[in-house]
Structures are given as structure tokens and as C-alpha cells.
């Protein structure tokens, strides 16, 4: 992140720009603020490219690709202006460094930290492919380490699986992560992303590219005819990476197969592998095979030391996915009188909450709840994380949820404008109930809680963001 330059715009549409987040081949990404004060990321196409119809079409394709992908694995598109002189798109701002920045600052990852990064990125890639999208520029710089797990960004050279592949002889993407088929000018499918995923995991473990040379031509030659340098990567994780780096795309596993290997999960298991991966990446549950992938390759779970409530069991607390183990304390601590600074902090928190509610009342209530809201929720009993999509109109709407959004139902307004009856539900193990929505500190984000019909306690809850 850096200061704005003299020639950088200060305003795009209704969004105020304050900082530079980064720059790529297509454009510059800025930190911006909505009229309600919410932070957003804004990608502005380079002026020199804005008149190129091919680039504009690719920019439009990026918006379409992101909107097809599950909200939990990427930064969702919130707004876009694709018709003006300088097209731009507005997306959710993910607070956290890129995987590349993380490795540069903290060094290579080892043990559980590396395992969780491998699982989190494989889960995101699996969701991207399940949505019918090929990223085509997967690399450490395009993985943001958010507080809720990794988010894959920059779909600028992505394509939908059912569209025509690029046929020219000039490969698009980052040279160090290009698979052999892209260099040869052949069509690139999901297997190309698995090649890049393998190199990304290797970079995370070693801190350097697996194919390095002094010139671009030498790098491409090593990819075509050489072997990757995987350094200290060992055990079962090394075997998985090597499988993804098979020269022939047909010999590589697909993303969900990789995720099952990482989790030690049988292909015949009934659990949705993306749900399991999303939980494992943030340490929500123990994994049968992934607890020590890089150590001996045995897959045996190590003995966890006893810890206090909320303590981090990860030996490296700088990881973006710390495993949190909550235990019940043996005895309640003696009640202490609050200190002055604690009172001040508490009052400040209340003030921020009130301010957030006012912002929300001024923002989200302005256009109402109408629109499409996407996000994710966690089922408490089943301990699963799954995507959620709401489509709301003036009289109600519809909701889809669960793995692959397999559940669907109608939303009907009740006496309160923030409470909906969920009925006419379709899908196996999908149940009617009541949806309650709550404001957050961001105008275009809501917290949701769903209570199953006939139950008193909340069944699952999460957050959703308005995407259109």
C-alpha cells in the first residue's frame, strides 16, 4: 500500500480514493471508500488500454467470473462501471497481506502453517473450478490472507470453461507459474491452475520460485525441459505437489482430488470436500490426514498440548490461519473491578457500534434491502461452512444455501422488515425456518441468523454482502 501519485484520480463515481494497493498489467488497484464510509478495493483500467476492445472484453469477463465464484474464496464484486472512458470495478476489500508479501516478510512456512495454507488455497481453487472458471494466473501475489481464510483475486486473464480458449502463441500470465501447455500455445484448462497451485505451495515452503533463471527464455525452457526445485518440501505434501507438476495436464489431479488427498478424505465419503477444506483451513476441526503433511507423511495426528480458552496452538502465531482450541476453564476467575482504560475502551466500542448502525441506516436502508447478497454461514451442529445467496425484492425474495447452493426456498416478509419466513424449501436435508438480518458497521453488509422451523436456537449464521 502506498500514497496516491500526482496523476492518480481522487474520485471514481461515488467512491473516494485514498491509497494505492497495487499495480498490474491491466490496471491499478486503489483503496477506496463508499459514500457510507465502507472500505472497498477499486481496480481501474490503464488509460492506454481503455480503448482496446479485447482488453475491455477481458475486463468484463473478470466481472462475470468473480460473480460466479463462491463468496468465501474471493473478493466479491460490489459495483462496476464498464462503459465509461476509464472502466473500473469495485470489490470487497480484504484486509490482509498477499501470500507473497507474507512469505517475504515472515519467511517460508513449515508444519501446520504450511498445511493450512495448502488446504485453504486448494479449497478456494476447488470452488473456482466448481463455478466453471479457470483462473489462469494463480500465484502467491494473487492470494490474499484474510482473517477468515485465503481469498483468490485478480481474475483479469481468467476464462469460463465453456468459452473458447486463447489460441495465439503469446501466453498470458506470470512466466514463473506458466504450465508447459500454455507455453506451447495449447488450450489451458483447470489443470493449468493445479500446476500453478503446486508451484505456489513450493514457493510458500521455500521462499523462492521453483523455476529460476536469468532470462525469460531460460525460465520457459526450464519449465518445458527441466525439473522444479522443491527444496525442503517433504512427505505427503511433496508427493501431492509433484503430482500437480506433471508435464502432461491429463496426468495432473483435479482440485477436489488434491483437496481430498490433503485432508486424507476418501472419495466415497459423503462430506462435501470444499466444506471440509474451508473449516480445516481456519482450524475449525481436526483433520484425519492433514495434521502433519510435511513431517513424516504418515498422516498421524500429533498430540495437542492442553491449552487455555482461546489460546493459539499453532507453533507459529504469525500464520494467517491459527488453529484456535476453546476449552472450558476449570473454575471461574475472581471478579475484578474494571480499570479506567477498560471502561474507556468499552464506551468506545459502544460508540462505534452506534455509529455503525447509523451508517447502515443511512446506507443500506436508502436503497432498501433489494438486490443480490452473497456470503457464507456456519452450521453450528454440523460444523460446516457453506455459501449463501439472497435475492431480495420489495415483497420478499429467494434464498439458496448449502454446498453447491443445493438448497433453495422462498423468503416472505413478516411484520418486521428484517425478518423473513423461509418456506417452499427444496433440496435434500434442507429445512424451512426463519431468517433474521442484522446491520453491521458496513452499509452493504448484513449479518444473518437462520432458525430451523420448530427450533428455538439459531441453526446457522454468517454474513452477506450486497453484490448487485
C-alpha positions, 0 to 999 in steps of 0.5 A: 500500500502506498500514497496516491501519485500526482496523476492518480484520480481522487474520485471514481463515481461515488467512491473516494480514493485514498491509497494505492494497493497495487499495480498490474498489467491491466490496471491499478488497484486503489483503496477506496471508500463508499459514500457510507464510509465502507472500505472497498478495493477499486481496480481501474483500467490503464488509460492506454488500454481503455480503448482496446476492445479485447482488453475491455472484453477481458475486463468484463469477463473478470466481472462475470467470473468473480460473480460466479465464484463462491463468496468465501474464496474471493473478493466479491464484486460490489459495483462496476462501471464498464462503459465509461472512458476509464472502466473500473470495478469495485470489490470487497476489500480484504484486509490482509497481506498477499501470500507473497508479501507474507512469505517475504516478510515472515519467511517460508512456512513449515508444519501446520502453517504450511498445511493450512495454507495448502488446504485453504488455497486448494479449497478456494481453487476447488470452488473456482473450478466448481463455478466453471472458471479457470483462473489462469494466473494463480500465484502467491501475489494473487492470494490474499490472507484474510482473517477468515481464510485465503481469498483468490483475486485478480481474475483479469486473464481468467476464462469460463470453461465453456468459452473458447480458449486463447489460441495465439502463441503469446501466453498470458500470465506470470512466466514463473507459474506458466504450465508447459501447455500454455507455453506451447500455445495449447488450450489451458484448462483447470489443470493449468491452475493445479500446476500453478497451485503446486508451484505456489505451495513450493514457493510458500515452503521455500521462499523462492520460485521453483523455476529460476533463471536469468532470462525469460527464455531460460525460465520457459525452457526450464519449465518445458525441459527441466525439473522444479526445485522443491527444496525442503518440501517433504512427505505427503505434501511433496508427493501431492505437489509433484503430482500437480507438476506433471508435464502432461495436464491429463496426468495432473489431479483435479482440485477436489482430488488434491483437496481430498488427498490433503485432508486424507478424505476418501472419495466415497465419503459423503462430506462435501470436500470444499466444506471440509477444506474451508473449516480445516483451513481456519482450524475449525476441526481436526483433520484425519490426514492433514495434521502433519503433511510435511513431517513424516507423511504418515498422516498421524495426528500429533498430540495437542498440548492442553491449552487455555480458552482461546489460546493459539496452538499453532507453533507459529502465531504469525500464520494467517490461519491459527488453529484456535482450541476453546476449552472450558476453564476449570473454575471461574476467575475472581471478579475484578473491578474494571480499570479506567482504560477498560471502561474507556475502551468499552464506551468506545466500542459502544460508540462505534457500534452506534455509529455503525448502525447509523451508517447502515441506516443511512446506507443500506436502508436508502436503497432498501434491502433489494438486490443480490447478497452473497456470503457464507454461514456456519452450521453450528451442529454440523460444523460446516461452512457453506455459501449463501445467496439472497435475492431480495425484492420489495415483497420478499425474495429467494434464498439458496444455501448449502454446498453447491447452493443445493438448497433453495426456498422462498423468503416472505416478509413478516411484520418486521422488515428484517425478518423473513419466513423461509418456506417452499424449501427444496433440496435434500436435508434442507429445512424451512425456518426463519431468517433474521438480518442484522446491520453491521458497521458496513452499509452493504453488509448484513449479518444473518441468523437462520432458525430451523422451523420448530427450533428455538436456537439459531441453526446457522449464521454468517454474513452477506454482502450486497453484490448487485 
